[in-house]
Amino acid sequence: MKKLLVLYVLICPIWFGLSMDSSAASKQKTYTISTKSKPLQKGIIKSKKYTNKTKHFYLLDGYLRKIEKNKGGKLIVKKGTYKIARTLYIPSNTTIEFQDGVHLEKLKSTDTKYVKPTNELFMFLAPSKANKKALYSQYNGQKNIKLVGKGNVTVDLKYKKYVKAIVMGHNANITIDNLDFINAYGASFVHMVASKNVIIKNSEFANSHQTIEAQEEKNAIHIDTPDAKTKDWTYDWSKFDNTPNANVTIKNNIFVAVDRAVGTRKYSMGKYHKNIHLLNNEIKNVRSEAIRVINWDRPVITGNQIDTVGDEDNFKSLRGILVSGAKYPTITHNKFSTVARGVQFIVWKNQGYGQSFPLVRNSLSTKNKQALKQNEFNYTEELFIRINDKGYEDYGNPEKIYIDEKYRFQ
C-alpha cells in the first residue's frame, strides 16, 4: 500500500502538469483570414491611419494581439497578396500557417503621415512589448513560434533598403518551414541572436543586393550575438548580454544569388554559438563565401552542395566555407563545384566595431581533420583544404589536408 501511495504521489503531479498543458493547448483558438477580412480593431477603418498600404498590417496585427491575449493560438492566412508596411510582432505559442498562393510584400511607405513604415516584416516579440526596453536576456523571450507554408508561399522584400524578413532574439523553440524569401537589399533575410532550438527548413532564399554605401556582404541567415560593442544587433528591447545561439538546424534549403548563405560577421568575446547544424542545403551563385563560420562550437556542416562561388573578379580569392574561431567542427561529405578553394581555416579578428577583441583561432581534432578529407571537390582550383593557424593575415605555409582520391572530380 505504501508503495502504491508513493507511486501515486510521484506520478500525480506529472499527470496533473500534462493535463494542464493539454488543457491550455486545447483552449487555443484557430483564426482564418483572407485579404477581404476586416480588422479586429474598433474604428480603425475610419481612422486616418487606415489606407490601402496599412490595411493588411492592421488585419494581421489585430489577430496577433488577440493571440497574445489568449496566450497562444493559430492563424491561417488564405491565398492572396498581403502588403505589409510595419512590423508584425509575434507572441509566444503562435503558429502562422500560410496557405498555397500567399504572397507577402514589404512596403516602405504608408500613404499617411500618421503611420511610419518600419524595416522588419516579422519580429518574434509580443505586440504589447514592442516599445519596452531592456526586457530580455538569455533565452527568456518569446517561445514556441512556427511560421509554416503550405504550398507556394513567397516573402518578398521588394529590394526595400535595409529591410529584414525575420528578426528573432532571446527566443526558443522556433520553426520556419517551407517559405520562399526573395529580393533583399542591404540586409539579411533572417537575423538571429540569442535563440535556441531553432529549425529553418525546406525554404528558399534568393536574390539580394548590396547597398552602394556599405558595400559589405550580408548573410541570408545571419547568426549573431546581442553585443552592444559590435553594433550588429540594435534592438533595445534586448539587454545586450552577448548570449550566443544554440541548437540551430538549417536543412534542406536553397540559397541562390545572395552574398552569403549562412554566417556570422562579428564575434563576442568568449562567446560561441553551439551546435549549429547545416545539413543538405543547396547553395549556388553566391558572391562571397557560401558559409562563414566565426566562433561556432562543434558545428556540423554536411551534405551541402556548394556551386559557383564568386565571379571572374574575385573567384580565386574566395572559399566555399571560411572558418575562424571554430571548436571541433565536423565538415564532411559536402560537394563543392566551381569554387577556387573548398574550405579554409584562418585566424581572425573583428573588423570595425569590436576590433579590439582578442584574435580567434580554430581547434580541430585528428578526427575533424580526417572528416575533411571526405568532401567532394569538383572543378576546384585546389584539391586540399588549408589550415592557417600561425597568425592574423599570415597565410604562408598552411597545413594542407588533401581530399581523398575518390572524392576528387576535376
C-alpha positions in Angstrom: 0.0 0.0 0.0 2.9 2.4 0.9 4.5 1.6 -2.5 1.3 2.4 -4.3 0.9 5.7 -2.4 4.5 6.7 -3.2 3.9 5.9 -6.8 0.7 8.0 -6.8 2.5 10.9 -5.2 5.3 10.8 -7.8 3.0 10.3 -10.8 0.1 12.6 -9.9 2.0 15.9 -10.2 3.4 14.8 -13.6 -0.1 13.8 -14.8 -1.6 17.0 -13.5 1.1 19.1 -15.2 0.5 17.3 -18.5 -3.3 17.7 -18.1 -2.8 21.4 -17.5 -0.6 21.7 -20.6 -3.1 19.8 -22.7 -6.0 21.8 -21.4 -4.2 25.1 -22.2 -3.4 23.8 -25.7 -7.0 22.8 -26.3 -8.2 26.3 -25.4 -6.0 27.9 -28.1 -8.2 29.1 -30.9 -7.6 29.0 -34.7 -8.4 32.0 -36.8 -8.6 32.1 -40.6 -8.2 35.3 -42.6 -8.2 36.4 -46.2 -7.3 39.6 -48.0 -11.0 40.6 -47.7 -11.2 40.1 -43.9 -11.9 43.1 -41.7 -9.5 44.2 -39.0 -10.4 43.5 -35.3 -9.5 46.9 -34.1 -12.6 49.0 -33.5 -12.8 52.2 -35.5 -9.6 51.6 -37.4 -11.2 51.6 -40.8 -12.4 55.1 -40.4 -9.1 56.3 -38.9 -6.6 58.4 -40.8 -4.1 55.6 -40.1 -6.0 53.2 -42.4 -5.0 53.2 -46.0 -4.6 50.6 -48.8 -1.0 50.3 -47.7 -1.7 49.8 -44.0 -4.9 47.7 -44.1 -3.2 44.3 -44.2 -0.8 45.3 -41.4 -3.8 46.2 -39.2 -5.6 43.0 -40.2 -2.7 40.7 -39.2 -1.7 42.8 -36.2 -5.1 42.6 -34.7 -5.2 38.8 -34.7 -1.6 38.6 -33.4 -2.7 40.8 -30.5 -5.7 38.6 -29.9 -3.5 35.5 -29.9 -1.2 37.2 -27.3 -4.2 38.0 -25.1 -5.3 34.4 -25.4 -1.7 33.2 -24.6 -1.5 31.3 -27.8 -3.3 30.3 -31.0 -3.1 29.6 -34.7 -3.6 32.0 -37.6 -4.4 30.6 -41.0 -3.7 33.0 -43.8 -5.5 32.3 -47.1 -4.3 32.8 -50.6 -3.7 36.3 -51.8 -1.2 39.2 -51.7 -0.7 40.9 -48.4 1.2 44.2 -48.4 2.8 45.0 -45.0 4.3 48.4 -44.2 5.0 47.9 -40.5 6.5 45.2 -38.2 4.3 42.3 -37.3 5.1 41.3 -33.7 4.6 37.6 -33.0 4.0 36.4 -29.4 4.7 33.1 -27.7 2.7 30.0 -28.6 1.8 31.2 -32.1 1.6 29.2 -35.3 1.0 31.1 -38.5 0.0 28.8 -41.4 0.3 30.4 -44.9 -1.8 28.6 -47.4 -0.8 27.9 -51.0 -0.6 31.1 -53.0 0.1 33.6 -50.2 2.4 36.4 -51.3 3.7 38.8 -48.6 5.2 42.1 -49.8 7.1 44.5 -47.7 6.3 48.2 -48.2 8.3 51.2 -47.2 5.5 53.7 -47.4 2.1 54.0 -45.8 0.3 56.9 -47.6 -0.4 58.6 -44.3 1.6 60.8 -42.0 0.1 59.1 -39.0 1.8 55.8 -39.5 5.5 55.3 -40.3 6.9 52.2 -42.1 9.5 50.0 -40.4 12.4 47.8 -41.6 11.2 44.4 -40.3 8.4 42.2 -41.6 8.2 39.8 -38.6 9.7 40.2 -35.2 9.4 37.4 -32.6 8.3 39.7 -29.7 4.9 40.1 -28.1 3.0 43.1 -29.5 2.5 44.5 -26.0 6.2 44.6 -25.5 7.1 46.4 -28.8 8.0 49.7 -27.1 9.7 48.3 -24.0 13.4 48.5 -23.3 15.9 46.1 -21.8 13.3 43.3 -21.4 15.1 40.1 -22.3 18.4 38.3 -21.7 19.5 34.7 -22.3 16.6 32.7 -24.0 13.7 34.1 -21.9 11.9 36.0 -24.6 9.1 34.6 -26.8 8.8 30.8 -27.3 7.1 28.2 -29.4 6.6 30.1 -32.6 6.0 28.5 -36.0 5.8 30.1 -39.5 4.8 27.4 -41.9 4.0 27.5 -45.6 1.5 25.0 -47.2 2.4 25.0 -50.9 4.0 28.0 -52.6 4.4 30.9 -50.2 6.6 33.9 -51.0 8.0 36.6 -48.7 9.1 39.4 -51.0 11.2 42.2 -49.5 10.9 44.1 -52.9 14.5 45.2 -52.7 13.5 47.7 -50.0 16.6 49.1 -48.4 17.7 47.5 -45.1 14.5 45.5 -44.7 14.6 42.1 -42.9 12.0 39.4 -43.2 12.5 37.9 -39.7 14.2 39.2 -36.6 14.5 36.8 -33.7 16.2 37.4 -30.4 16.2 35.7 -27.0 13.7 33.2 -28.4 13.3 29.4 -28.0 11.6 26.6 -29.9 11.3 28.3 -33.3 10.3 26.7 -36.6 10.4 28.2 -40.1 9.2 25.8 -42.8 8.6 26.0 -46.5 8.8 29.7 -47.1 10.4 31.4 -50.1 12.3 34.6 -49.2 13.3 36.9 -52.1 14.7 40.3 -53.0 16.7 41.7 -50.1 18.7 44.9 -50.3 21.5 45.6 -47.8 20.1 43.3 -45.1 19.7 39.7 -44.1 16.5 37.8 -44.6 16.8 36.3 -41.1 18.7 37.9 -38.3 19.1 35.6 -35.3 20.6 36.3 -31.9 20.4 34.5 -28.5 18.0 31.9 -29.8 17.9 28.2 -29.1 16.2 25.2 -30.6 15.6 26.8 -34.0 14.8 24.9 -37.2 14.8 26.5 -40.6 14.0 24.0 -43.3 12.6 23.4 -46.8 12.8 27.1 -47.6 14.4 29.2 -50.3 16.5 32.4 -50.0 17.0 34.1 -53.3 18.3 37.4 -54.8 20.0 40.1 -52.7 21.8 43.3 -53.5 24.4 45.2 -51.6 23.9 48.9 -50.8 26.2 51.3 -52.6 27.1 53.0 -49.3 28.1 49.9 -47.3 29.5 47.5 -49.9 29.6 44.7 -47.4 28.4 41.1 -47.6 25.2 40.1 -45.9 24.3 36.6 -44.7 20.9 35.4 -45.9 20.7 33.8 -42.5 22.7 35.9 -40.0 23.9 34.1 -36.9 24.8 36.9 -34.4 25.0 37.8 -30.7 23.3 40.8 -29.0 26.5 42.7 -28.3 26.4 46.4 -27.8 30.1 46.7 -28.7 29.9 45.1 -32.2 26.7 47.0 -33.0 25.3 44.4 -35.4 22.2 44.0 -33.2 20.5 47.3 -32.3 17.1 46.3 -30.9 16.8 47.9 -27.4 14.3 45.5 -26.0 17.3 43.2 -25.6 19.6 43.5 -22.6 22.6 43.1 -24.9 24.0 40.3 -22.8 26.0 38.7 -25.7 24.1 35.4 -25.5 25.0 33.1 -28.4 22.6 30.9 -30.4 22.3 27.2 -29.5 20.9 24.1 -31.2 20.2 25.6 -34.6 19.4 23.4 -37.6 19.3 24.8 -41.1 18.4 22.0 -43.5 17.0 21.2 -47.0 17.0 24.9 -48.0 18.1 26.5 -51.3 20.2 29.7 -51.4 20.8 31.4 -54.7 22.2 34.7 -55.9 22.9 36.1 -52.4 26.1 37.5 -50.9 26.4 34.6 -48.5 24.0 31.8 -47.4 24.7 31.4 -43.7 27.2 33.0 -41.5 28.5 35.2 -38.7 30.0 38.7 -39.3 31.3 39.5 -35.8 32.0 37.6 -32.6 31.5 38.5 -29.0 34.5 37.9 -26.7 34.5 34.4 -25.3 31.1 33.5 -26.7 30.4 30.6 -29.0 27.3 29.6 -31.0 26.7 25.9 -30.1 25.5 23.1 -32.2 24.9 24.9 -35.4 23.9 22.2 -38.0 23.9 23.0 -41.7 22.5 19.9 -43.4 21.7 19.1 -47.1 21.3 22.7 -48.3 21.9 23.8 -51.9 23.9 26.9 -52.2 24.7 28.4 -55.7 25.8 31.6 -57.3 26.9 33.4 -54.2 29.1 36.5 -54.3 31.2 35.8 -51.2 31.9 32.6 -49.2 28.9 30.3 -49.1 29.3 29.8 -45.4 31.2 31.9 -42.9 31.9 30.3 -39.5 33.1 32.5 -36.7 33.1 31.3 -33.1 30.9 28.2 -33.6 31.3 25.4 -31.0 31.0 21.9 -32.5 29.2 22.8 -35.7 28.2 20.1 -38.2 28.2 21.0 -41.8 27.4 18.1 -44.0 25.6 17.0 -47.1 25.5 20.5 -48.6 26.0 21.3 -52.3 28.0 24.5 -53.0 28.2 25.5 -56.6 29.8 28.6 -58.1 31.3 31.0 -55.5 32.3 34.4 -56.7 32.7 35.8 -60.2 35.6 36.5 -62.6 36.7 39.4 -60.4 37.1 37.6 -57.1 36.8 33.9 -57.9 40.3 32.9 -56.9 40.2 34.8 -53.5 37.1 33.1 -52.2 36.4 29.8 -50.4 33.2 27.7 -50.2 33.4 27.6 -46.4 35.6 30.0 -44.4 36.2 29.2 -40.8 37.6 31.1 -37.8 37.3 30.5 -34.1 35.6 27.1 -34.5 35.8 24.4 -31.8 36.0 20.9 -33.2 33.9 21.4 -36.4 32.7 18.5 -38.4 32.7 19.5 -42.1 32.3 16.5 -44.3 30.5 15.0 -47.3 29.8 18.3 -48.9 30.0 18.8 -52.6 32.0 21.8 -54.0 31.8 22.8 -57.7 33.3 25.8 -59.4 34.9 27.0 -56.2 38.5 28.1 -56.0 39.1 26.8 -52.5 36.7 24.4 -50.9 37.4 25.1 -47.2 39.9 27.2 -45.4 40.6 27.9 -41.7 42.1 31.2 -40.7 42.9 33.3 -37.6 40.5 36.2 -37.4 39.6 39.4 -35.7 36.5 41.7 -35.9 36.5 44.5 -38.5 35.3 47.9 -37.4 33.3 47.8 -34.1 34.7 45.1 -31.8 38.1 45.0 -33.5 39.8 45.3 -30.1 38.6 41.9 -29.1 41.3 39.2 -29.0 42.0 37.1 -32.1 40.1 33.9 -32.6 41.6 30.6 -33.6 40.4 27.2 -34.7 40.6 24.0 -32.7 40.5 20.8 -34.8 40.9 17.2 -33.6 42.5 14.5 -35.6 39.0 13.1 -36.2 37.9 16.5 -37.5 40.8 16.6 -40.0 40.1 13.1 -41.2 36.5 14.0 -41.9 37.6 17.0 -44.0 39.2 14.5 -46.5 35.7 13.2 -47.4 34.4 16.4 -49.0 33.8 16.1 -52.8 35.8 18.6 -54.9 34.6 19.2 -58.5 36.3 21.8 -60.6 38.1 23.5 -57.8 41.5 25.2 -58.0 42.9 23.2 -55.2 42.5 19.6 -54.1 43.3 20.3 -50.5 42.0 22.2 -47.5 44.1 25.0 -46.0 44.6 25.4 -42.2 46.3 28.7 -41.4 46.8 29.0 -37.7 50.0 31.0 -37.3 48.6 34.5 -37.0 46.2 37.1 -38.3 46.7 37.6 -42.1 49.5 35.1 -42.1 48.6 32.8 -45.0 52.0 31.3 -45.7 52.9 27.6 -45.4 49.4 26.3 -44.3 48.8 22.8 -43.1 47.2 21.0 -46.1 44.5 18.4 -45.7 44.3 16.6 -49.1 41.0 15.3 -50.3 40.8 11.5 -50.6 41.2 10.4 -54.2 37.7 9.0 -54.6 36.2 12.4 -53.8 38.2 14.3 -56.5 36.5 15.1 -59.7 38.4 17.6 -62.0 
